[in-house]
C-alpha cells in the first residue's frame, strides 16, 4: 500500500552520506541528488544515514539540509527525513502552537495512527520539546476543542480485534441521543471517541447505521460551517475510511484559489510509507485524474519533484 520505492540493492550508508555531502558543496545545491537518495530510502535507512552523517561530519544532516534548501521544498525534505514519530511530534507541535479550529494534524496523529505509533509520537514530543504533547494542546487549544483533543492525544487504546457487540449497541444509542439533542461536546461522546479501540468504534458506528438507518456522520452535518462538527466527522472518518479521509484532504489542498502546501506535504510525507497507494486509487476514483497529474499541475520545481517521487512516479 506504500508508494515508497526502495532499490533492491542500495549503496552502503557511507556512500549515501558522501553523495549528500557532495550535493551541499560547490556553487549550488544539487537538489535532484538529495531527492534521488532520500526519497528512495525507508525510515530505518534514513535513520542510519542521519546517524552516520552526524558521526562522520560532526553536523546533523537536518541542519545541513536547512542551510542549503528553503521554503516548501525544505519543509517537505525535512519532514520526510525525520523518523515517523519525530515527524508526528513536529507536526503536532506546529499545529498546537498555531492552533486554529480547521487544523487536522492532531486528529490524524491521534486517530489515523496505531496506538503504538501515537505513543511513540508522544515520547518523541517529550524528547524534542521537553514537554508533554497533551500539556501543549491544553495550553494552546481552547473551549470544546480542548475538551475533545486533550483526551484524544492522551489515549492509549487497546489495539486488538475483540468487540463487545452489546456495548456497541448501547453506545450507538448514547451517541444518537446526544447528537439528537445537539450536545456535540457531551462528555459521553468524547469518552467513547477517545477511549474505545478502533475495532470497538467500527462496531459502534455500524450499529448506529443499523439502528438509525443512516451513518453517524450524516447526523453530524447539521451545520456544515460548524468546525467542531467537522472535527468530529474527521475523527470518525480517520477510523472508518482513512483512505477517503486523506483523499479529501489532498483534494481540498489542490482545489480552490491556491494550493495548501502544508496539508499536501503533511499527507504525502506521512502516508508514503503507509497507504498512499490506496489514497491515490481513491483520488483517481473520486476525481477521474491521477494524483500525480494533479500535483504536477499545482506545484513546481524541486517541491514538485519530491512530491512526485514520494508518490511513486516514474
N, C-alpha and C positions, 0 to 999 in steps of 0.2 A: 504493500500500500504506500510505501515511501517513494518519493521521486528522486531521492539522492542516489547518484550512481558512483560507485567506487570501483576503480580498475581492479581486475583480477590480480594483477601484480602491481604493488605500489613501491616507490623508491624507499630506501632507508630514511628514517626520520631526519637524520643529519643532512641528507641531500635536500629534502623539502626545506629545511631551515636555511641552508646555504642559498637556495634559489630565492626564497623570500628575502633574505638579506640583500641579494643582488637586485631584487625588484625595488628596493628602497634607495639604492646608490645611483650615482650619476646625476645627469641634469634633470631627469624627470622620473617620476614613479612609473613602474611598469604594472599598471592596474590589471592588465589581461593575465599576467603571470600570477598575480595574487589570486585572482578569480579561479584560474585553472587548477591551482593547488588546493585552496581551502574548500571550494565547493564540491570537491570530489574526495573528501576525507570525512569519515564518520566521527561521532563525538569522541570516542576513545582515541582515534588517530589525531584529532585536533588537540586534544589534551596533551598527548605525547609531544606534539610539535611545540606547544607553548612551553612545556617543561624543559625540553632540550634547548630551545631558543634562549630562555632565561639563563639556564646553566652555562651555556656556551658564550653568550654575548653580554651577559650582565645587564640585560634590559628585557622588560616584559614585552612580549610580542604585541599585546594590545596597545601599549604605549607607542611602540614603533609604528603601528598602523595608524594611530590617531595623529601622529606627527606628519604622516605622508599623505593621507587622504582626508576628505572633508565632506560635510553635508550629508545628504540622504544615502550616498554610497558608503560613507564611513559608518553610518548607523547600521546599515544592512550587514556590512562585513563584521563589525564588532559583535552585533547580536548573534550572527551565525557562528562566529569563532568561540564564543562563550560556551561553557558547559550548559546543558539544558536547564539545570537547577539554578545556575548563576544567571542565565538569561531571564528566567521567570522572576528571580529576585530583582533584577534590574528593571524589568517591565512593571512589576508591582510597585516598586519604589517610585518610579516616574509617574505612574497613574495616581498613587496616593498623594504625592506632593502637589500634583496639578489637578486634583480631583474635579471632575465635572460629572453631572448625572448620566451623560451619554457614554461614559467610559466603559469598556468591556474587558480590559486586560485582567482585572481582578476576578471577574466572573469566570473567564476562561481558565485561569490558573486554578481556581477553586473547584470548578465543575467539569472541565474537559481534560483534566489530568487524573491519573490514578491516585489513590490515597498516598502511596509511597512517593510519587512524584511531587505532590503538594507538600508532603513532609520534608522532602529534600530541598524544595524551594524555600521553605521556612528556615531550614538550617543554613542554607546559603545566604539568606537575608541576614541572619544573626552575624555570620562571618563577615559579610560585606559592609553592613551598615551599623553594626554594634547595637542594634535594637531589634525588637520583635516586629514581624510583619503586622500582626494584629494591633500592636501598640501604635504604629504609624497610621494604620487605617482608622483606628479610633480617634487619633489626633486630628486628622485632616478631613475625614468624611463626616457629614452631619445628618441629623434627623433620622428618618426611616431608613435611609441608605446605610447609615452606620449600624443601625439595629439589625439590618439584614447581612451586611458584608462582614462584620467582625466575626460572627459565628461561622460564616461560610469559609473564611480563610483560616479559621482556627480548627476546623474539623479534621478528624482522622477517622474516616468512615471504614466500616467493615467492607472488605473487597471480595467476599465470596459470592457464590451463586444462589445461596439459600434464600427463600422467600416465604413470608408468612402471609398466606392469602387472606385470612380473616382480618389481619391487621391492615392489609392493603385496602380491603373493602371498607373498613371503618374509617381509615384516614382519608380515603377518597371522599367519603361523606362529610368529614370535617372540613376538608378543603372546599367542597362545594358550598357548604353552609356559610363559611367565612367570605368566600368570593361573592356569593349571592347578596350578602349584607354589605358588600364593598369594604370589608375590613381587611384590606390587602396586606397591611403590615401587622396583622394579628400575630401574637406570639406562637400560636399553633401552626400557622402557615410557615413561619420561619423555622420553628422546631423541626417540622417534617422535612423541609428542603435542606436544612443544614446538618441533620444527623443521620438520616436513613441512608443505607447503602444504595448504590446505583441499581442493583437488581430489585431491591425493595421499592425504590421510587418508580421504576419502569412498571412494576406490577400495580402500584397505586394509580399511576396515570392511565394504565389500561383499564383498571376497574372504574375509574372516573368516566371514561368513554363508554364503557358497557352500561353503567348505571344511568348516565345522564344523556346518552346518545350523541355526544359531541366531545371533541378533545378539550382538555382543560385550558389550553391556550386560547381557544375561541372565547371563553368566558373572561379571559384577561385582556380583551381588546375593547373594553367598554369605552375607554378614552384613548384613541390612537396617539395623542400628544402627551400622554402621561408617561414620563420617563421611568417612574417606579414600576409601573405595569410592564413597560418594555424590558426592564431588567429582570423581572420575574419570568417573562417569556423567554428571555435569553438563557436564563438558568435552566429552564425546563428543556429547551432545545439542545443545550450542551450535553444533557443526559440522554435525550431521546434520539436525536438525529444530528450529531456533531458535524457530519459532512455537509448537510444542508445549512446548518447554522454558519459554518465558516464560508461556504459559498456565498451566502447573503452578505457577510461582512466584506468579502472581496468585491462583490457586485456593487455594493454601495460605495466602496472606496474608489472604484474605477468610474462610477457614474457621476452625474451632476456636473457642476461648473468646473471643478478641478479635482485632481487625484488626491486622495487622502493617503499620503505615503506612509504615515505612521501605522495605520491599520493594515495596509497592504504588506509592508515589511514585517510586521508582527506575525501575521498569519503565515506567510511563506516561510519565514525563518523558524517558526515554532512547529510547523507541521511537515516540513520537508522530509524529516526522518520518521514520520509517524503515519500519516494518512493523506498526504497531499495528492496522491494519485486518485483517490476516491473523491476528493474535493474537486479536482479537475473534471472528473466524469460528471459530477453534479452540476458544475458550471456549464459544461457543454450541453447537458440535457436541458438546463433552465434557459440558456441564452442562445443556443444554436451557434455559438462561436467558441473555438478553442481558447482556453485561458491564456496560453502563450501569445496568441494573436492580440487579445485584449490588452495584455500587459505591455506588449511591444508598441501598441498604438498610443498608450498613455504615459510611457516612460522613455527616457533617452540615455544614451552613452553608457557609462560604466554601471550606473544604477540599473538600467535595463538589462545589461549583460549578466549581473549577478543574480537578478531575479529569474531570468530565463534559465540560467544554469541550475539553480535550485529547483526549478520546475521540471528539470529533466529534458530540456530542449536540446536537440542535436546541434 
